[in-house]
Amino acid sequence: MEHVDVIVVGAGLSGIGAGWHLQHKCPDRSYLILEGRKAIGGTWDLFRYPGIRSDSDMYTLGYSFEPWTNPKAIADGPSIKAYVEGVATRYGIDRQIRFDHHVIAARWESTAARWVVTARHDGREIDYSCNFLFMCSGYYNYAKGHMPDFPGAADFAGQLIHPQFWPEDLDYSGKRIVVIGSGATAVTLVPELAKQAARVTMLQRSPTYVVSRPSEDAVANRLRALLPARVAYGLTRWKNVLFGLYFFNAARKHPEKAKERVLTMLAEHLPGDMIAAHFTPRYNVWDQRVCLVPDADMFAAIKAGRAEVVTDKIERFDEQGIVLQSGARLDADIVVAATGLELQLLSDVAFSVDGRAVNLADCFSYKGMMYSDVPNLASSFGYTNASWTLKADLTCGYVCRLLNTLKKRGLRQATPRIAHDVEAQPFLDFTSGYVTRAVERFPKRGNRAPWRVHQNYAKDLMALRFGSVDDEMEFSNPAPRVEAVRGGERVPA
């Protein structure tokens, strides 16, 4: 069985970032990246629907150590994938990846202070062992998107598609298309499909907050022309981080003012009656993620008559399209169900500790990355109110701090332990459908540090980069298993 110091699961944004951090901050530690797919990129390799792009700026979605130099701050999927691949190649991280290795189980053995990780490859199971396991596999099911059970869907004569599995050869030119949903995927698809389709209708049950932002960051491009790339990138990154923190905190403290501000911004692009009917949500700003429309492209498609928004509920499908509860109907050749993701904690890997199955939903989340009473296991989970990579970078840095602490102290096991009473709260304080459908499958968060999960980069920066690693963390050195040789086989003594 092949052994390394660290196994990283996943070769997307988080996993490649983990590889860089391990090489630069723990250069004496060996590692492998096990990737279930056949390519680097994770989300940015999987999603291929028209117009796929980031829903946050690349100066914060990009890595802290690798400047994003493309003029487009809101970047398309292929550019992001190329950026991640470039980092993997430039730093030799790609040489540590084992593709087509889908991890299905991991068992911790205290006597050996190791994880035994089982991966499925070419139809067979292969075991690897490691001292520390770092899960960077994202938070949703790659094999299944969320598809509601639409009444009558089997009667529909057209095509019903989920964006997660977009057909490569789909010709939608001149077609009537209905996009069901109002989240980031829907507002990305609508203006792109409208370039070729006969008509595109975004059908939503209720409105979502949508804001427009330039696809290029003028300040960033100006700084890059005047300063070295890394300096310009760092300044832009902090500018965008601080702006995002300010807007989020202001929205939570003054929800009515935030709502008024967003709707006032919309009035620059759409008439008041349309805003009232289709773009005024019932919830407060940032109770769910705010959708980004770069360069007001969706608003332009609506004003040009190439796209429309309908707020109604589905009664049923029929052969020609969708019948709505209001009695209206939407005829369609193609229906795109941009209805969300199926959340999945750590790829549904079966974890066990010393022969005891572990349900991570019963655990408390430690600093948003580790799990109570589970040794030497961390996972990367980004922000819901900011760019994913901001938190992933901090998580990678903390894991390296922990690894170096273990080595310095001559210890092998780090286990988060609850030392005082802690009140259980939902892991995510978010009302989006994809969260509420699956929140019970996620660990709990606490009402105090280090069990509280922040959605705040500045607080996490102080806690994870400069805070104590001993905060309710038990460091230990399990006694090695004593073995003897009997009959030519090693057995416990």
Secondary structure, DSSP 4 states (H G I P E B T S, - for coil): -EEEEEEEE--SHHHHHHHHHHHHH-TTS-EEEE-SSSSS-THHHH---TT-B-SS-HHHHS-TTS---SSBSS-BHHHHHHHHHHHHHHTTGGGGEESS-EEEEEEEETTTTEEEEEEEETTEEEEEEEEEEEE---SEEEEEE-----TTGGG-SSEEE-GGG--TT---TT-EEEEE--SHHHHHHHHHHTTTSSEEEEEESS---EEEE-SB-HHHHHHHHHS-HHHHHHHHHHHHHHHHHHHHHHHHH-HHHHHHHHHHHHTTTS-HHHHHHHS--SSPTTSSPPEEEETTHHHHHHHTTSEEEEE--EEEE-SSEEEETTS-EEE-SEEEE---EEE-GGGG-EEEETTEEE-GGGSBEETTTEETT-TTEEE----SSS-HHHHHHHHHHHHHHHHHHHHHHT--EEEE---S----B-S-----HHHHTTGGGSPBB-SSTTT-----HHHHIIIIIIS-S-TTEEEE-PPPPPEEEETTEEEE-
